[in-house]
Amino acid sequence: MTAFAQRQQTIKINKLIKANENLLKEVEFLRDQLKRSRIESSQETELKNACFFFLTHKGLYTEWSNWHNRRTTERILDEIKKTFK
């Protein structure tokens, strides 16, 4: 192998090593992001559960559910009215 060919091969190897290092950094970053999102997701679920149990314990969930259903019905009726205008 000539000196030029060896130099070209060394350059290619160095580029591949650099690309590999960059990919490893990106994988580590994505792994941290995934871990953080799992934590945030579980915290969000815990918060939603706590709110739901609080509402049911205080007897407010039924009131909220009725209000929510009524509001949804009103929105649908408003959309239907707009369609027929």
C-alpha positions as CSV (number, residue, x, y, z in Angstrom):
1,M,0.0,0.0,0.0
2,T,1.4,3.4,-0.9
3,A,1.8,6.2,1.5
4,F,-1.0,8.1,-0.2
5,A,-3.4,5.2,0.1
6,Q,-2.5,4.7,3.8
7,R,-3.1,8.4,4.5
8,Q,-6.5,8.3,2.8
9,Q,-7.4,5.2,4.8
10,T,-6.3,6.9,8.0
11,I,-8.4,9.9,7.2
12,K,-11.5,7.7,6.5
13,I,-10.9,5.8,9.8
14,N,-10.6,9.1,11.7
15,K,-13.8,10.4,10.1
16,L,-15.6,7.2,11.1
17,I,-14.3,7.4,14.6
18,K,-15.5,11.0,14.9
19,A,-18.9,10.1,13.5
20,N,-19.2,7.2,15.9
21,E,-18.3,9.5,18.8
22,N,-21.0,11.9,17.7
23,L,-23.6,9.1,17.4
24,L,-22.7,7.9,20.9
25,K,-23.2,11.4,22.3
26,E,-26.5,11.7,20.6
27,V,-27.6,8.3,21.8
28,E,-26.7,9.3,25.4
29,F,-28.6,12.6,25.0
30,L,-31.7,10.8,23.7
31,R,-31.4,8.2,26.5
32,D,-31.4,11.1,29.1
33,Q,-34.4,12.8,27.3
34,L,-36.3,9.5,27.3
35,K,-35.6,9.0,31.0
36,R,-36.7,12.5,31.8
37,S,-39.9,12.2,29.8
38,R,-40.8,8.9,31.6
39,I,-40.3,10.7,34.9
40,E,-42.4,13.7,33.8
41,S,-45.1,11.3,32.4
42,S,-45.3,9.4,35.6
43,Q,-45.5,12.6,37.6
44,E,-48.3,13.9,35.4
45,T,-50.2,10.6,35.9
46,E,-49.7,10.8,39.6
47,L,-51.0,14.4,39.6
48,K,-54.0,13.5,37.5
49,N,-54.8,10.6,39.8
50,A,-54.5,12.8,42.9
51,C,-56.8,15.4,41.4
52,F,-59.3,12.7,40.5
53,F,-59.3,11.2,43.9
54,F,-59.6,14.6,45.5
55,L,-62.6,15.4,43.3
56,T,-64.3,12.1,44.0
57,H,-63.6,12.4,47.8
58,K,-65.2,15.8,48.0
59,G,-68.1,14.8,45.8
60,L,-67.2,17.3,43.2
61,Y,-66.5,14.9,40.3
62,T,-70.2,14.3,39.6
63,E,-70.8,18.0,39.4
64,W,-67.8,18.5,37.2
65,S,-68.8,15.6,35.0
66,N,-72.3,17.0,34.6
67,W,-70.9,20.4,33.8
68,H,-68.5,19.0,31.3
69,N,-71.1,16.9,29.5
70,R,-73.5,19.9,29.4
71,R,-70.7,22.1,28.0
72,T,-69.8,19.5,25.4
73,T,-73.4,19.2,24.3
74,E,-73.7,23.0,24.0
75,R,-70.6,23.1,21.8
76,I,-71.9,20.4,19.5
77,L,-75.3,22.1,19.3
78,D,-73.6,25.4,18.5
79,E,-71.6,23.7,15.7
80,I,-74.8,22.2,14.3
81,K,-76.5,25.6,14.4
82,K,-73.6,27.2,12.6
83,T,-73.8,24.5,9.9
84,F,-77.5,25.2,9.2
85,K,-77.1,29.0,9.0
